[in-house]
Amino acid sequence: MSLANARERREEARRLLAAGTDPSHQQKVDAARARIEENDTFKLVAGEWVAKNEREGMAEITLSKLRWLLDKAYPRIGNRPVAKITAQEVLTVLRAIEATGRHESARRMRSVLSRVFRYAIATGLVTVLCRSPISLSHLGFEREWADAAQI
């Protein structure tokens, strides 16, 4: 650690103390929050969402279709923290399905992914709506994600 970096950290600790916050406690809270965010992968959140739908009495055939679609998305975004998944990554998943000629499956995948992200927003796992320079309005993402903020 450089001297300038150490001085910067000291000043940050002094600002926290002046604000009435224990710097050591704040550091532990920040580290725990980072661990939680990293462990909230898309696959875990999607599994939680499917389990919620199962508890609410969704038909088994519908649940199996949801699982099938999500299994197609897991190789690309399953291990990524849900809060860090970008619109480009989602578009990559959809384009891979479209490339096989399964346009209806791509449309359904878009819907399922959107519902998982809305669930993540509603449960507080994602606090900021993802926006991207690439417009996904033709796929319905911007409209659906903006609607999720109203949950």
N, C-alpha and C positions, 0 to 999 in steps of 0.2 A: 504494500500500500504506500502510495507516495505521500509526502508531507502535505501537499495541497489537498489530496483526497481526505486525509485524516482531519485536517482543519475544517473541511467542508462537513464531514460527519459530526465533528464536535459542535459546529454552529447549528446543525440540524437538531442535535440533542438539546442544545440550549433553547432553541425555539420551542421544542416540545415541552420542556420543563416550564418555560414561561407561560405556556398555554395550559399548564396543569396536568400534563400527560407524562407518565413514566416512560422514558425512552426504551428501557429494557422490555417493559410490558408491550409497548407498541411494536417493537421488533418481533416479539413472539407472536402477536396477533397477526402481523403482516405475513410471517412465515407460515402460520397455520392456514391463513386465507389462500395463500399461493398453493399450498399442498392440496387443499380442497378443490380449488379451481382446476388443478392439473388432474385430479382424480375423477372429475365429472366429465368423463369421456362421452362422446356421442352414443356409443354402444350401451353404456350404463343408463344414460338418460332415456334412450329409446326403449330399453328393456323395462325400465320403471313405468314408462308411458303405456306400454303394452300390458303390463301387469295391472295398471289402473283400469284400463279398458276391460280387461278380463274380470276384475272385481265388479265392475259396473254392469256386467252381463252381456257384453258383446258376443255375438255368435262365434262359435269355434271356427267355422269356415272363414269368417272375416279376419279373425285373429291369425289364422294360418297364412292368409294372403298378406297381411301386414308383416308378419315375420319373414315371409319369402322376399318381399320387397326390401325390407331392412337388411336382410342378409346380402343383398346385391350392393348395398351402400357401404357396408362395414369394411370391406378391403381398402376403400379409399379414405373414409372419414371416421371409421369406427373407433380408432384409438386416439383421435384428436380431442382435446378439451372442447366441449360444446360451445363455450363462450368465445373460442378463438377460430371457429370455422368461418371461412369467408364465403361470400357469394360465388367467387370463382371456383372454389372447391366443390360446392353444391352443383354448379353448372357442369363441372367435369364429370360428376356422377351421372347427371342427366344425359349428357352428350354420349357417354359410353353406352348407355342403354339405347339411345336413339340410333347409334351407329350400327346396332344389330338389327335395326328395322322395327323395333318394338315401340312404336310411338305411343300407343295406349299405355303401355307399362311405364314409359317415361312420364306421361301425364299423371298417372297414379302415384309414381314415386315422388313427383313434385308435391303432390297433395300430402302424402305421408310425411315427407321431410318437413314440410311447412307445419304440420300438426305437432311434430316432435319439438320443433323450435318454439312454437307457441306455448307448448307445455313447459319448456325450459324457461321461457320468459315468465309465465304465470307462477312458477315455483321459485323464482328468484335466482335461478342458476345463470341466467343471462340477463344483465341489467341494461345493456345498451343494444339497441337494434342495429344489426349489421347493415352497413351500406357499402356500396362498392362503386368504383368508377364504371364498371360494366353494368349496363342497364339490364335488369332481369324482369322488367315490367311485362315483356311479352310472354314470360313464363308464369306471371302472376305472383312472383315473390314479393315485390315491393308492396303491392296492395295487401297481400295476406300478412306480411310482417308488420306493416303499419297498423292493420286491424288488431294484431296481437297486443299492441300497446294499450288497447282499450279494454282488455280483459279485466 
